[in-house]
Amino acid sequence: MSTPHAPPETWHTLQLAFNLAPVGMCVSRQRVLELCNETFARQFGYEIDELLGQPLAPLYPSMEEFTHIGNLGLPVMQEKGVYCDERIMRRRDGSLFWCHVAGRALDRADPFACAVWMFEDISARRPVTTSLTLREREIAQHLVTGSTSKQIARVLGISPRTVEAHRGRLMKKYEAATHGDLVARLLGRA
C-alpha cells in the first residue's frame, strides 16, 4: 500500500475506510481543508463540497483559538510528527462542542504543509453546558489534562494568578466546590 502500484481494489478499500470511518477525517494543506469524509462534514453541520478548499479557522470558536492551537501543535508536530488534544470546536450554527483531535504530519519539518486529522465528537460524554470566554476555554482545555496553574500560565503567556482568577470564575460558572469537582464537570463526569 505504500506505492501507487497497489491494485485498484486496495485503493478502493482505502477510499471506503476513509469515507465510512465513524470519526471525522480530513487532509489539510497549510491548514486549508483539501479532503474530508462525510462524518467530518456532518459533525460540523456542512456538506463536504462546502468545506473543500476552505480554511479550518471557521471550525474554531474564534480566530484566536485557531492561532493558539496552531502555535501549540506546530512544535509538537515538528518534534514528534503527531499532535492530539481535546478542544472545543464550533459547528456551522455557532454551537460549540468538545472534540478529540489527533493529527499526523506528512513532513515533520513542515507539519502544516500536509497533515491527516481525525476529529471525534465527544459531546455526548462531555457536553458544553456553560458559556465560556476565549480565555476560559483555553484554561479549561489545559485543566482537563491535569496541567497546573503554573504550567497553564507558561503555555498561555500569562501569570499563574491570572490562571487562578479564571479558574475561580470557571468554578463559579460550573458550581464546583473543589478543583477536582471542576475538572469532573468539565469532563462531563459530574
Backbone as CSV, one residue per row, in Angstrom:
resi,resn,N_x,N_y,N_z,CA_x,CA_y,CA_z,C_x,C_y,C_z
1,MET,0.809,-1.195,0.000,0.000,0.000,0.000,0.850,1.255,0.000
2,SER,2.144,1.122,0.131,2.992,2.303,0.216,3.347,2.873,-1.144
3,THR,3.028,2.178,-2.194,3.347,2.698,-3.523,2.076,2.872,-4.331
4,PRO,2.130,3.730,-5.349,0.953,3.925,-6.184,0.688,2.727,-7.095
5,HIS,1.495,1.661,-6.966,1.327,0.480,-7.811,0.448,-0.572,-7.160
6,ALA,-0.220,-0.214,-6.080,-1.128,-1.152,-5.408,-2.304,-1.449,-6.328
7,PRO,-2.859,-2.627,-6.204,-4.005,-2.985,-7.048,-5.185,-2.035,-6.824
8,PRO,-6.003,-1.830,-7.837,-7.148,-0.916,-7.713,-8.070,-1.270,-6.546
9,GLU,-8.240,-2.559,-6.252,-9.128,-2.932,-5.145,-8.574,-2.454,-3.799
10,THR,-7.248,-2.361,-3.677,-6.644,-1.833,-2.451,-6.981,-0.361,-2.296
11,TRP,-6.868,0.389,-3.387,-7.197,1.812,-3.334,-8.680,2.006,-3.036
12,HIS,-9.515,1.146,-3.587,-10.957,1.224,-3.331,-11.231,0.962,-1.842
13,THR,-10.550,-0.016,-1.262,-10.721,-0.331,0.157,-10.268,0.840,1.029
14,LEU,-9.156,1.456,0.683,-8.677,2.618,1.429,-9.677,3.772,1.344
15,GLN,-10.226,3.985,0.171,-11.223,5.038,-0.022,-12.470,4.754,0.826
16,LEU,-12.903,3.492,0.843,-14.049,3.108,1.666,-13.764,3.352,3.149
17,ALA,-12.584,2.957,3.608,-12.212,3.135,5.012,-12.255,4.614,5.386
18,PHE,-11.742,5.471,4.546,-11.743,6.915,4.800,-13.171,7.454,4.804
19,ASN,-13.925,7.126,3.771,-15.278,7.680,3.618,-16.262,7.167,4.657
20,LEU,-16.105,5.936,5.112,-17.063,5.346,6.041,-16.589,5.331,7.496
21,ALA,-15.454,5.945,7.756,-14.927,5.971,9.130,-15.964,6.583,10.070
22,PRO,-16.103,6.024,11.274,-17.096,6.542,12.224,-16.656,7.838,12.910
23,VAL,-15.486,8.343,12.582,-14.998,9.624,13.105,-14.712,10.539,11.920
24,GLY,-14.728,11.834,12.184,-14.404,12.789,11.136,-12.941,12.692,10.765
25,MET,-12.673,12.629,9.470,-11.292,12.568,8.994,-11.115,13.609,7.896
26,CYS,-9.907,14.192,7.866,-9.629,15.165,6.815,-8.134,15.217,6.522
27,VAL,-7.832,15.779,5.369,-6.465,16.073,4.963,-6.412,17.583,4.781
28,SER,-5.407,18.205,5.388,-5.255,19.653,5.238,-3.884,19.973,4.665
29,ARG,-3.844,21.077,3.941,-2.592,21.636,3.431,-2.567,23.090,3.850
30,GLN,-1.544,23.455,4.622,-1.427,24.806,5.186,-2.696,25.217,5.919
31,ARG,-3.280,24.258,6.628,-4.479,24.456,7.453,-5.706,24.844,6.620
32,VAL,-5.701,24.388,5.382,-6.852,24.514,4.476,-7.319,23.103,4.168
33,LEU,-8.617,22.895,4.194,-9.199,21.570,4.005,-9.097,21.128,2.547
34,GLU,-8.379,20.038,2.319,-8.246,19.505,0.969,-9.233,18.369,0.719
35,LEU,-9.467,17.571,1.742,-10.319,16.389,1.608,-10.918,16.095,2.972
36,CYS,-12.186,15.666,2.998,-12.775,15.241,4.263,-13.821,14.176,3.991
37,ASN,-14.152,13.429,5.029,-15.202,12.430,4.883,-16.542,13.016,5.315
38,GLU,-17.606,12.256,5.091,-18.955,12.719,5.410,-19.140,12.937,6.907
39,THR,-18.539,12.087,7.726,-18.666,12.228,9.172,-18.101,13.568,9.622
40,PHE,-16.959,13.952,9.083,-16.346,15.239,9.415,-17.301,16.376,9.059
41,ALA,-17.782,16.382,7.825,-18.675,17.457,7.371,-19.942,17.506,8.220
42,ARG,-20.539,16.359,8.449,-21.806,16.289,9.189,-21.647,16.781,10.631
43,GLN,-20.546,16.404,11.300,-20.413,16.819,12.700,-20.223,18.329,12.833
44,PHE,-19.761,18.975,11.778,-19.638,20.430,11.799,-20.839,21.134,11.166
45,GLY,-21.775,20.345,10.603,-23.001,20.924,10.046,-22.893,21.388,8.606
46,TYR,-21.975,20.823,7.847,-21.759,21.218,6.456,-21.936,20.029,5.523
47,GLU,-21.996,20.338,4.245,-21.845,19.344,3.194,-20.363,19.323,2.822
48,ILE,-19.873,18.204,2.351,-18.450,18.079,2.008,-18.014,19.181,1.047
49,ASP,-18.776,19.408,-0.014,-18.393,20.392,-1.035,-18.249,21.811,-0.478
50,GLU,-18.973,22.111,0.591,-18.885,23.449,1.188,-17.566,23.652,1.926
51,LEU,-16.932,22.571,2.335,-15.715,22.662,3.139,-14.431,22.597,2.325
52,LEU,-14.448,21.861,1.227,-13.222,21.653,0.460,-12.662,22.976,-0.052
53,GLY,-11.364,23.146,0.169,-10.690,24.374,-0.250,-10.838,25.525,0.731
54,GLN,-11.534,25.282,1.850,-11.766,26.331,2.847,-10.780,26.187,4.014
55,PRO,-10.428,27.303,4.637,-9.555,27.218,5.817,-10.282,26.543,6.979
56,LEU,-9.513,25.944,7.867,-10.075,25.294,9.042,-10.519,26.301,10.106
57,ALA,-10.073,27.530,10.020,-10.340,28.541,11.048,-11.815,28.686,11.424
58,PRO,-12.767,28.699,10.493,-14.171,28.875,10.895,-14.730,27.728,11.754
59,LEU,-14.011,26.620,11.849,-14.465,25.493,12.664,-14.059,25.658,14.129
60,TYR,-13.310,26.699,14.422,-12.873,27.008,15.786,-13.787,28.090,16.360
61,PRO,-13.922,28.135,17.686,-14.778,29.160,18.284,-14.342,30.587,17.964
62,SER,-13.040,30.786,17.729,-12.531,32.119,17.401,-11.221,31.991,16.618
63,MET,-10.859,33.072,15.944,-9.592,33.102,15.216,-8.420,32.990,16.190
64,GLU,-8.579,33.558,17.389,-7.521,33.461,18.400,-7.260,32.007,18.784
65,GLU,-8.328,31.212,18.921,-8.152,29.806,19.285,-7.536,29.008,18.141
66,PHE,-7.909,29.330,16.921,-7.293,28.702,15.752,-5.783,28.959,15.770
67,THR,-5.413,30.207,16.000,-3.995,30.585,16.030,-3.290,29.947,17.222
68,HIS,-3.915,30.008,18.391,-3.304,29.470,19.617,-3.050,27.966,19.495
69,ILE,-4.036,27.216,19.038,-3.870,25.763,18.925,-2.822,25.439,17.857
70,GLY,-2.795,26.213,16.785,-1.740,26.026,15.781,-0.363,26.251,16.380
71,ASN,-0.242,27.297,17.198,1.043,27.593,17.848,1.440,26.516,18.848
72,LEU,0.450,25.908,19.509,0.743,24.810,20.442,1.143,23.544,19.690
73,GLY,0.417,23.245,18.625,0.630,21.994,17.902,1.858,21.953,17.020
74,LEU,2.215,23.085,16.430,3.326,23.109,15.479,4.626,22.552,16.050
75,PRO,5.114,23.030,17.196,6.386,22.474,17.696,6.287,20.995,18.080
76,VAL,5.132,20.575,18.555,4.951,19.167,18.914,5.014,18.312,17.645
77,MET,4.341,18.765,16.592,4.367,18.008,15.331,5.759,18.013,14.715
78,GLN,6.494,19.109,14.877,7.861,19.149,14.362,8.744,18.155,15.105
79,GLU,8.508,18.021,16.395,9.322,17.105,17.197,8.889,15.650,17.033
80,LYS,7.573,15.398,17.075,7.076,14.027,17.121,6.357,13.569,15.863
81,GLY,5.940,14.515,15.036,5.199,14.154,13.829,3.711,13.997,14.052
82,VAL,3.288,13.975,15.322,1.867,13.819,15.661,1.488,14.824,16.746
83,TYR,0.191,15.111,16.815,-0.330,16.003,17.847,-1.759,15.582,18.159
84,CYS,-2.129,15.619,19.433,-3.526,15.363,19.782,-3.903,16.171,21.008
85,ASP,-5.176,16.477,21.104,-5.712,17.180,22.255,-7.226,17.034,22.260
86,GLU,-7.833,17.594,23.294,-9.278,17.714,23.351,-9.562,19.192,23.442
87,ARG,-10.438,19.663,22.552,-10.690,21.096,22.454,-12.148,21.347,22.109
88,ILE,-12.556,22.568,22.295,-13.904,22.976,21.900,-13.847,23.468,20.462
89,MET,-14.773,22.967,19.643,-14.873,23.360,18.236,-16.261,23.980,18.002
90,ARG,-16.457,24.544,16.799,-17.705,25.254,16.512,-18.386,24.676,15.277
91,ARG,-19.675,24.434,15.423,-20.476,23.976,14.288,-20.927,25.169,13.449
92,ARG,-21.437,24.874,12.288,-21.924,25.899,11.375,-22.960,26.807,12.043
93,ASP,-23.823,26.231,12.885,-24.881,27.014,13.535,-24.370,27.820,14.728
94,GLY,-23.062,27.759,14.984,-22.467,28.519,16.083,-22.392,27.760,17.394
95,SER,-23.036,26.603,17.476,-22.978,25.825,18.721,-21.574,25.243,18.897
96,LEU,-21.191,25.109,20.149,-19.852,24.620,20.480,-19.933,23.182,20.968
97,PHE,-18.876,22.413,20.714,-18.830,21.031,21.172,-17.397,20.612,21.431
98,TRP,-17.238,19.685,22.401,-15.918,19.145,22.703,-15.551,18.112,21.642
99,CYS,-14.285,18.139,21.266,-13.813,17.268,20.203,-12.425,16.730,20.565
100,HIS,-12.228,15.430,20.373,-10.890,14.846,20.489,-10.275,14.923,19.102
101,VAL,-9.100,15.514,19.010,-8.448,15.737,17.720,-7.066,15.102,17.736
102,ALA,-6.736,14.381,16.680,-5.396,13.805,16.533,-4.966,13.974,15.089
103,GLY,-3.713,14.350,14.899,-3.220,14.562,13.545,-1.805,14.065,13.373
104,ARG,-1.475,13.818,12.128,-0.128,13.368,11.774,0.350,14.152,10.565
105,ALA,1.575,14.639,10.649,2.172,15.417,9.567,2.839,14.495,8.548
106,LEU,2.726,14.852,7.301,3.434,14.122,6.250,4.937,14.375,6.373
107,ASP,5.302,15.629,6.700,6.704,16.023,6.820,6.897,16.782,8.133
108,ARG,7.627,16.216,9.058,7.829,16.847,10.361,8.512,18.201,10.243
109,ALA,9.320,18.406,9.221,9.995,19.688,9.053,9.002,20.806,8.706
110,ASP,7.888,20.448,8.092,6.854,21.418,7.708,5.478,20.780,7.946
111,PRO,5.079,20.637,9.217,3.870,19.887,9.555,2.583,20.387,8.911
112,PHE,2.471,21.699,8.697,1.228,22.213,8.134,1.169,22.077,6.613
113,ALA,2.283,21.691,5.983,2.277,21.512,4.526,1.241,20.469,4.121
114,CYS,1.181,19.374,4.871,0.170,18.337,4.631,0.039,17.512,5.903
115,ALA,-1.195,17.399,6.380,-1.447,16.626,7.587,-2.774,15.888,7.461
116,VAL,-2.844,14.755,8.119,-4.076,13.960,8.182,-4.606,14.101,9.601
117,TRP,-5.917,14.388,9.715,-6.525,14.665,11.012,-7.741,13.794,11.249
118,MET,-7.951,13.474,12.522,-9.137,12.762,12.973,-9.821,13.659,14.002
119,PHE,-11.122,13.888,13.821,-11.923,14.692,14.747,-13.052,13.813,15.267
120,GLU,-13.033,13.554,16.576,-14.078,12.741,17.192,-14.935,13.627,18.083
121,ASP,-16.208,13.725,17.764,-17.157,14.496,18.568,-17.374,13.740,19.882
122,ILE,-16.962,14.346,20.991,-17.126,13.690,22.296,-18.173,14.409,23.145
123,SER,-19.035,15.170,22.492,-20.025,15.960,23.233,-21.062,15.110,23.946
124,ALA,-21.273,13.869,23.532,-22.245,13.016,24.221,-21.793,12.730,25.652
125,ARG,-20.495,12.577,25.858,-19.996,12.322,27.208,-19.433,13.574,27.865
126,ARG,-19.255,14.625,27.071,-18.651,15.854,27.579,-19.309,17.067,26.924
127,PRO,-20.533,17.369,27.320,-21.245,18.472,26.676,-20.720,19.842,27.102
128,VAL,-20.854,20.802,26.203,-20.579,22.193,26.556,-21.879,22.712,27.161
129,THR,-21.863,22.926,28.476,-23.088,23.297,29.180,-23.092,24.734,29.658
130,THR,-21.955,25.401,29.570,-21.817,26.747,30.107,-21.117,27.624,29.086
131,SER,-21.575,28.849,28.968,-20.940,29.814,28.071,-19.615,30.256,28.682
132,LEU,-18.543,30.116,27.907,-17.209,30.459,28.394,-16.562,31.498,27.495
133,THR,-15.695,32.305,28.083,-14.908,33.251,27.294,-13.781,32.487,26.597
134,LEU,-13.133,33.138,25.672,-11.982,32.557,24.978,-10.943,32.066,25.992
135,ARG,-10.564,32.903,26.933,-9.529,32.536,27.901,-10.004,31.387,28.795
136,GLU,-11.279,31.395,29.183,-11.802,30.305,29.997,-11.756,28.983,29.238
137,ARG,-12.064,29.012,27.931,-11.977,27.783,27.124,-10.538,27.291,27.054
138,GLU,-9.590,28.218,26.878,-8.177,27.826,26.830,-7.749,27.184,28.149
139,ILE,-8.131,27.797,29.249,-7.743,27.277,30.557,-8.432,25.942,30.825
140,ALA,-9.719,25.836,30.466,-10.443,24.570,30.649,-9.767,23.454,29.870
141,GLN,-9.324,23.762,28.656,-8.651,22.754,27.822,-7.422,22.201,28.534
142,HIS,-6.701,23.046,29.242,-5.493,22.604,29.945,-5.811,21.966,31.298
143,LEU,-6.846,22.460,31.975,-7.207,21.882,33.272,-7.565,20.404,33.143
144,VAL,-8.291,20.059,32.081,-8.730,18.663,31.941,-7.573,17.711,31.623
145,THR,-6.418,18.256,31.258,-5.254,17.397,31.020,-4.416,17.232,32.287
146,GLY,-4.821,17.913,33.363,-4.078,17.814,34.619,-2.991,18.851,34.782
147,SER,-2.947,19.832,33.897,-1.922,20.878,33.994,-2.146,21.740,35.231
148,THR,-1.057,22.170,35.842,-1.132,23.068,36.993,-1.303,24.505,36.509
149,SER,-1.628,25.389,37.429,-1.773,26.807,37.079,-0.464,27.366,36.519
150,LYS,0.660,26.959,37.107,1.959,27.436,36.605,2.218,26.938,35.192
151,GLN,1.900,25.680,34.916,2.098,25.138,33.572,1.192,25.848,32.562
152,ILE,-0.064,26.051,32.941,-1.003,26.736,32.051,-0.529,28.160,31.786
153,ALA,-0.084,28.835,32.832,0.404,30.213,32.690,1.569,30.282,31.718
154,ARG,2.481,29.322,31.827,3.644,29.291,30.936,3.211,29.117,29.481
155,VAL,2.290,28.194,29.237,1.833,27.923,27.872,1.086,29.123,27.297
156,LEU,0.253,29.760,28.112,-0.582,30.865,27.620,0.108,32.223,27.707
157,GLY,1.262,32.267,28.359,1.993,33.532,28.471,1.311,34.533,29.392
158,ILE,0.710,34.017,30.467,0.050,34.868,31.463,0.566,34.466,32.842
159,SER,0.172,35.208,33.863,0.644,34.891,35.210,-0.187,33.764,35.823
160,PRO,0.411,33.007,36.752,-0.355,31.977,37.459,-1.556,32.561,38.213
161,ARG,-1.427,33.788,38.698,-2.551,34.442,39.388,-3.718,34.661,38.433
162,THR,-3.418,35.020,37.204,-4.478,35.213,36.206,-5.164,33.888,35.925
163,VAL,-4.384,32.813,35.830,-4.962,31.482,35.638,-5.879,31.157,36.810
164,GLU,-5.417,31.424,38.029,-6.213,31.148,39.223,-7.520,31.948,39.207
165,ALA,-7.452,33.199,38.759,-8.665,34.030,38.703,-9.669,33.429,37.717
166,HIS,-9.182,33.008,36.550,-10.072,32.381,35.561,-10.610,31.047,36.080
167,ARG,-9.756,30.292,36.748,-10.214,29.021,37.317,-11.308,29.276,38.358
168,GLY,-11.154,30.328,39.138,-12.176,30.695,40.107,-13.507,31.017,39.430
169,ARG,-13.447,31.738,38.309,-14.671,32.042,37.556,-15.282,30.766,36.968
170,LEU,-14.425,29.864,36.515,-14.922,28.583,35.994,-15.620,27.800,37.106
171,MET,-15.020,27.799,38.287,-15.628,27.068,39.411,-17.000,27.645,39.744
172,LYS,-17.110,28.958,39.674,-18.393,29.607,39.951,-19.420,29.258,38.876
173,LYS,-19.011,29.339,37.609,-19.922,29.036,36.499,-20.406,27.590,36.546
174,TYR,-19.510,26.687,36.916,-19.857,25.261,36.954,-20.355,24.817,38.327
175,GLU,-20.449,25.772,39.255,-20.896,25.474,40.615,-20.087,24.328,41.221
176,ALA,-18.770,24.433,41.061,-17.849,23.402,41.560,-17.260,23.843,42.891
177,ALA,-17.245,22.950,43.848,-16.727,23.266,45.181,-15.213,23.114,45.269
178,THR,-14.661,22.203,44.459,-13.215,21.938,44.504,-12.658,21.903,43.081
179,HIS,-11.329,21.927,43.011,-10.673,21.822,41.703,-11.046,20.492,41.024
180,GLY,-11.031,19.413,41.807,-11.392,18.098,41.260,-12.820,18.061,40.743
181,ASP,-13.715,18.725,41.465,-15.115,18.807,41.040,-15.222,19.577,39.726
182,LEU,-14.455,20.663,39.599,-14.455,21.442,38.355,-13.998,20.586,37.183
183,VAL,-12.889,19.880,37.366,-12.377,19.037,36.288,-13.406,17.971,35.922
184,ALA,-14.037,17.355,36.923,-15.068,16.350,36.649,-16.218,16.951,35.853
185,ARG,-16.620,18.165,36.185,-17.713,18.826,35.451,-17.283,19.181,34.036
186,LEU,-16.055,19.646,33.875,-15.544,19.959,32.529,-15.500,18.683,31.676
187,LEU,-15.191,17.564,32.306,-15.117,16.291,31.593,-16.488,15.639,31.405
188,GLY,-17.532,16.272,31.985,-18.876,15.717,31.863,-19.137,14.535,32.765
189,ARG,-18.376,14.425,33.853,-18.496,13.289,34.761,-19.235,13.624,36.052
190,ALA,-19.710,14.842,36.154,-20.435,15.226,37.383,-21.727,15.924,37.031
